[in-house]
Amino acid sequence: MNTARERLLKIIEKIPDQEVDKILDFAEYLAAKQEKRLSDDLTKVSESSLDF
């Protein structure tokens, strides 16, 4: 069974480096978006705990 990650790695191996840079940019964007979401969630939890 191929996971999405395994399939993506196989595709990346076939793509020229300049195109891989585009994939990297997008992956970094997704990672930053996830990190911001986690940070926002922690801020909300922290702010709600001040009400106690």
C-alpha positions as CSV (number, residue, x, y, z in Angstrom):
1,M,0.0,0.0,0.0
2,N,1.4,3.4,-1.0
3,T,0.8,6.2,1.3
4,A,0.3,9.7,0.0
5,R,3.8,10.6,1.4
6,E,5.4,7.6,-0.5
7,R,3.6,8.6,-3.7
8,L,4.8,12.2,-3.3
9,L,8.4,11.2,-2.8
10,K,8.3,9.0,-5.9
11,I,7.0,11.9,-7.9
12,I,9.5,14.3,-6.5
13,E,12.3,12.0,-7.5
14,K,11.2,12.3,-11.2
15,I,10.8,16.1,-11.2
16,P,13.6,18.6,-12.2
17,D,15.2,20.5,-9.3
18,Q,13.7,23.8,-10.3
19,E,10.2,22.3,-10.1
20,V,11.0,20.6,-6.8
21,D,11.7,24.1,-5.4
22,K,8.1,25.0,-6.1
23,I,6.9,21.9,-4.2
24,L,9.2,22.9,-1.3
25,D,7.8,26.4,-1.3
26,F,4.3,25.1,-1.1
27,A,5.2,22.5,1.6
28,E,6.8,25.3,3.7
29,Y,3.7,27.4,3.3
30,L,1.6,24.5,4.5
31,A,3.9,24.0,7.5
32,A,3.8,27.7,8.4
33,K,0.0,27.7,8.1
34,Q,-0.2,24.7,10.5
35,E,2.2,26.3,12.9
36,K,0.1,29.5,13.0
37,R,-3.0,27.5,13.5
38,L,-1.5,25.8,16.5
39,S,-0.2,29.1,17.9
40,D,-3.6,30.7,17.5
41,D,-5.2,27.7,19.3
42,L,-2.7,28.0,22.2
43,T,-3.4,31.7,22.4
44,K,-7.2,31.1,22.6
45,V,-6.7,28.5,25.3
46,S,-4.4,30.8,27.3
47,E,-6.8,33.7,27.0
48,S,-9.8,31.5,28.1
49,S,-7.9,30.3,31.2
50,L,-7.5,33.9,32.4
51,D,-11.2,34.0,33.0
52,F,-10.9,31.5,35.9
